[in-house]
Amino acid sequence: MGSYVISTKQEQQELLKEAGFASFEDLFAHQIPPEVRCGELNLPEGLSELEALEQMQELAGRNRVFRSIFRGAGAYDHYIPAIVKSVTSKEEFVTAYTPYQAEISQGVLQSIFEYQTMICELTGMDVSNASVYDGATAAAEGVAMCRDRRRTRILVSACVKPETLKVIRTYCFGNDLALEIVPEKDGRTDQEALQEMLGADTACFYAEEPNYYGIVEEYQTLGELAHRAGAKYVLGCNPIALGLLATPAEYGADVAVGEGQPLGLPLAFGGPYLGFMAATKDMMRKLPGRIVGETTDHEGRRAFVLTLQAREQHIRREKASSNICSNQALCAMTAAVYLAALGTKGLSDAAVLCTSKAHYLQKELEGIGYPLRYEAPFFHEFVTRTPVAASRVLSALEERGILGGLPLGEKEILWCTTEKNTKRQMDEVVEVLKEVAKA
């Protein structure tokens, strides 16, 4: 309480007396078990603004800032046009609150509506919600959409991001859904295993485009196998890749989800990020969270309202399709501004640059003894074997101010390129790795 409400000792004692307690220890005695209490925090004396600023600057000075980044695995270092921050930093957007009162929230509602429209265009799906917390949450919510009384078994490819799988596992536990992992075969989902595992009790199958290893799988075939068993098909997508690859709708997905961070959101130690969700018309009423719809006001003018709010705040909790109570409105607006700034051609160009640079780097690495781990089509991430310990390789790069790929063990590295990586940067990586292999 003292951290948020300034009160004197006398006021605190009056509050405790009114509540029937002699002390704060007495107040919390029955609610907080002794074994989890912090006890005396022994906090230092407060600092002046100047002293606090100096201390924060000293701490910030310990950060290692990399000149170039070749790591992805779910968070990507894309170029963000200056106009994105210029628009989204306006205080009327930054301070906007939940648009419950449509008559005074038309601006925010329209921004969400435009975002939804762009997500539908990007994924090819019929309807999008106003976003959820992040890509992993979107995947878990997408899977949960597919359950019914008869179908309570969830199949997930072993080739999805580990963090996403953890969140799906948590949701399945909370929803009494059985989760089974479809094994990997040569960096891709084992289609024969999937076919054997699908059954009358399977609610859905979840895969990712591209998968965790950067590989582009046979997504149409995966969807057909799921549908043949009467299960839904949920496809997680990299939104930049959709500027080049086929859409989830073209692959027959019932639900499309993904992490919106590549769409104008900087690397920020995990967030805040953006989970996008879109679905076919048949699945529309199962979409969690908010959907902004277009209508007309009493004078016939175009207007926007919140609609299809199947949320626990609005209906009985046991009837709710989800307990999602919010959306990432500012992050969603950021994605919309980014997509508007790039346009269709700009997004396509960014996707082409990402993949062409990845293929250049892969060929160069292969030429110095770092071959591909999986011989398969890839977008802008790929896994190589390494002739020396991955830790040695990455340490050597860090000494040159380069953040290398993600180690997948001591002999494998997951690399990533974006449009920001130059030929000079990639050639420098190759030179460093050549030296490490010789040492």
Residue pairs with C-beta under 8 A, 6 or more apart in sequence:
1 7
1 12
2 12
7 15
12 24
16 22
16 23
16 24
16 26
16 27
19 27
21 27
28 37
47 55
64 398
65 401
66 398
66 401
66 402
66 403
67 400
67 401
67 402
67 425
68 401
68 402
68 403
68 420
68 421
68 422
68 425
68 428
68 429
69 77
69 267
69 402
69 403
69 420
69 421
70 361
70 397
70 402
70 403
70 404
70 405
70 415
70 416
70 417
70 421
70 429
71 403
71 404
71 405
71 406
71 414
71 415
71 416
72 214
72 380
72 381
72 406
72 414
72 416
72 418
73 161
73 212
73 381
73 406
73 414
73 416
74 135
74 161
74 163
74 164
74 259
74 261
75 259
75 261
75 267
75 270
76 240
76 261
76 262
76 267
76 416
76 418
77 267
77 418
77 420
78 240
78 262
78 264
78 350
78 418
78 419
78 420
79 350
79 418
79 419
79 420
80 264
80 265
80 266
80 338
81 264
81 338
81 341
81 342
83 337
83 341
84 264
84 334
84 337
84 338
84 341
87 93
87 333
87 337
88 94
88 330
88 333
88 334
88 337
92 107
93 108
93 111
93 330
93 333
94 330
96 105
96 107
96 108
96 329
96 330
98 326
99 105
99 108
99 109
99 112
99 306
100 306
102 109
102 303
102 304
102 305
102 306
106 303
106 304
108 329
109 292
109 304
109 305
109 306
110 304
111 329
111 332
111 333
111 336
112 130
112 290
112 292
112 304
112 327
112 329
112 332
112 333
113 292
113 293
113 294
113 304
114 336
114 340
115 128
115 130
115 131
115 332
115 333
115 335
115 336
116 127
116 128
116 129
116 130
116 291
116 292
117 128
118 335
118 336
118 339
118 340
119 125
119 128
119 276
119 278
120 126
120 127
120 128
120 278
122 239
122 242
122 247
122 339
123 237
123 242
123 247
123 248
123 249
123 256
123 276
123 278
124 247
124 248
124 249
124 250
124 256
125 247
125 248
125 249
125 253
125 255
125 256
125 278
125 279
125 280
126 278
126 279
126 280
126 281
126 284
127 278
127 279
127 280
127 281
127 284
127 287
127 291
128 276
128 277
128 278
128 279
128 291
129 277
129 278
129 287
129 288
129 289
129 290
129 291
129 327
130 289
130 290
130 291
130 292
130 327
130 329
130 332
131 260
131 274
131 275
131 276
131 277
131 289
131 327
131 328
131 329
131 331
131 332
132 138
132 141
132 275
132 277
132 288
132 289
132 324
132 327
132 328
133 273
133 275
133 324
133 326
133 328
134 259
134 261
134 271
134 273
134 274
134 275
134 328
135 164
135 236
135 257
135 258
135 259
135 260
135 261
135 273
135 274
135 275
135 276
136 161
136 163
136 164
136 166
136 167
136 168
136 259
136 275
137 167
137 275
137 324
138 236
138 257
138 258
138 259
138 275
138 276
138 277
139 160
139 164
139 167
139 168
139 206
139 234
139 236
139 257
139 275
140 164
140 167
140 168
140 170
140 171
141 171
141 257
141 275
141 277
141 288
141 289
141 322
141 324
142 206
142 234
142 236
142 255
142 256
142 257
142 277
142 279
143 154
143 156
143 168
143 171
143 172
143 177
143 203
143 204
143 206
143 234
144 171
144 175
144 177
144 288
144 321
144 322
145 232
145 234
145 255
145 279
145 283
145 286
145 287
145 288
145 321
146 154
146 203
146 204
146 231
146 232
146 234
146 254
146 255
146 286
147 154
147 175
147 177
147 203
148 203
150 200
150 201
151 200
151 201
151 202
151 203
151 204
151 230
151 231
152 176
152 177
152 178
152 201
152 203
153 177
153 178
153 180
153 199
153 201
153 202
153 203
154 168
154 172
154 177
154 178
154 179
154 180
154 202
154 203
154 204
154 206
155 180
155 181
155 182
155 194
155 197
155 198
155 202
155 204
155 205
155 206
155 226
155 231
156 165
156 168
156 179
156 180
156 181
156 182
156 205
156 206
156 207
157 181
157 182
157 184
157 189
157 194
157 205
157 206
157 207
157 208
157 211
157 222
158 181
158 182
158 183
158 184
158 189
159 184
159 187
159 188
159 189
159 207
159 208
159 211
159 212
159 213
159 215
159 217
160 206
160 207
160 208
160 211
160 212
160 236
161 208
161 212
162 212
164 208
164 236
165 181
168 179
168 206
169 179
171 177
172 178
172 179
177 203
180 197
182 189
182 190
182 193
182 194
182 197
182 205
183 190
183 193
184 190
185 191
185 193
186 374
186 375
186 376
187 211
187 213
187 215
187 373
187 374
187 376
187 383
188 211
188 215
188 217
188 218
188 374
188 376
189 207
189 211
189 217
189 222
191 218
191 221
191 222
191 225
194 205
194 222
194 225
194 226
195 225
198 205
198 225
198 226
198 228
198 229
198 231
199 229
200 229
200 230
202 226
202 229
202 230
202 231
203 231
203 232
204 226
204 231
204 232
204 233
204 234
204 254
204 255
205 222
205 225
205 226
205 231
205 232
205 233
205 234
206 234
206 235
206 236
207 217
207 219
207 222
207 234
207 235
207 236
208 235
208 236
208 237
208 238
209 216
209 217
209 219
209 235
209 236
209 237
209 238
209 241
209 245
209 248
209 251
210 216
210 217
210 238
210 241
210 245
210 378
210 379
210 381
211 217
212 414
213 373
213 374
213 378
213 381
213 382
213 383
213 414
214 358
214 378
214 379
214 380
214 381
214 382
214 383
214 414
214 416
215 374
215 376
215 377
215 378
216 245
216 376
216 377
216 378
216 379
219 235
219 246
219 248
219 251
219 253
220 250
220 251
220 252
222 233
222 251
223 233
223 235
223 251
223 252
223 253
224 252
226 232
226 233
227 233
227 252
232 254
232 255
232 283
233 251
233 252
233 253
233 254
233 255
234 253
234 254
234 255
234 256
234 257
235 248
235 251
235 253
235 255
235 256
235 257
236 256
236 257
236 258
237 248
237 256
237 257
237 258
238 258
238 259
238 262
238 379
239 258
239 259
239 260
239 262
239 263
239 276
239 335
240 262
240 263
240 347
240 350
240 351
240 354
240 380
241 351
241 354
241 379
241 380
242 347
242 351
243 347
243 348
243 349
243 350
243 351
243 352
244 348
244 351
244 352
244 355
244 379
245 351
245 379
247 256
248 256
248 278
249 256
249 280
254 279
254 280
254 282
254 283
255 277
255 278
255 279
255 280
255 283
256 277
256 278
256 279
257 275
257 276
257 277
257 278
258 275
258 276
259 273
259 274
259 275
259 276
260 273
260 274
260 275
260 276
260 328
260 331
260 332
260 335
261 273
261 274
263 274
263 334
263 335
263 338
263 339
264 334
264 335
264 337
264 338
264 339
264 341
265 272
265 273
265 274
265 331
265 334
265 335
272 328
272 330
272 331
273 328
273 331
274 328
274 331
274 332
274 334
274 335
275 328
276 332
276 335
277 287
277 288
277 289
279 286
279 287
284 308
285 308
285 310
286 310
286 321
287 308
287 310
287 321
288 310
288 311
288 321
288 322
288 324
289 311
289 322
289 324
289 326
289 327
290 306
290 309
290 311
290 327
291 306
291 307
291 308
291 309
292 304
292 305
292 306
292 307
293 304
293 305
293 306
293 307
293 308
294 302
294 303
294 304
295 303
295 304
295 305
296 302
296 303
297 303
310 320
310 321
310 322
311 320
311 321
311 322
311 323
311 324
311 325
312 320
312 322
312 323
312 325
313 325
317 323
339 347
342 349
342 350
349 419
350 419
351 379
353 418
353 419
354 379
354 380
354 417
354 418
354 419
355 378
355 379
355 380
357 380
357 417
357 418
357 419
357 421
357 426
358 378
358 379
358 380
358 381
358 382
358 415
358 416
358 417
359 378
360 423
360 426
361 415
361 417
361 421
361 426
361 429
361 430
362 372
362 378
362 382
362 384
362 415
364 426
364 427
364 430
365 384
365 415
365 429
365 430
365 433
366 372
366 384
368 430
368 433
368 434
368 437
369 387
369 437
370 384
370 385
370 386
370 387
370 413
370 433
370 437
371 384
371 385
372 382
372 383
372 384
372 385
373 382
373 383
373 384
373 385
373 412
374 382
374 383
380 416
380 417
380 418
381 414
381 415
381 416
382 414
382 415
383 408
383 412
383 413
383 414
383 415
384 405
384 412
384 413
384 415
385 411
385 412
386 393
386 411
386 412
386 413
387 437
388 436
388 437
388 439
389 410
389 411
390 407
390 408
390 409
390 410
390 411
390 412
390 413
391 407
391 410
392 436
393 404
393 413
393 433
393 436
394 404
394 405
394 407
394 413
396 432
396 433
396 435
396 436
397 403
397 404
397 429
397 432
397 433
398 404
400 428
400 432
402 425
402 428
402 429
402 432
404 413
404 415
404 429
405 413
405 414
405 415
405 416
406 413
406 414
407 413
407 414
408 414
417 426
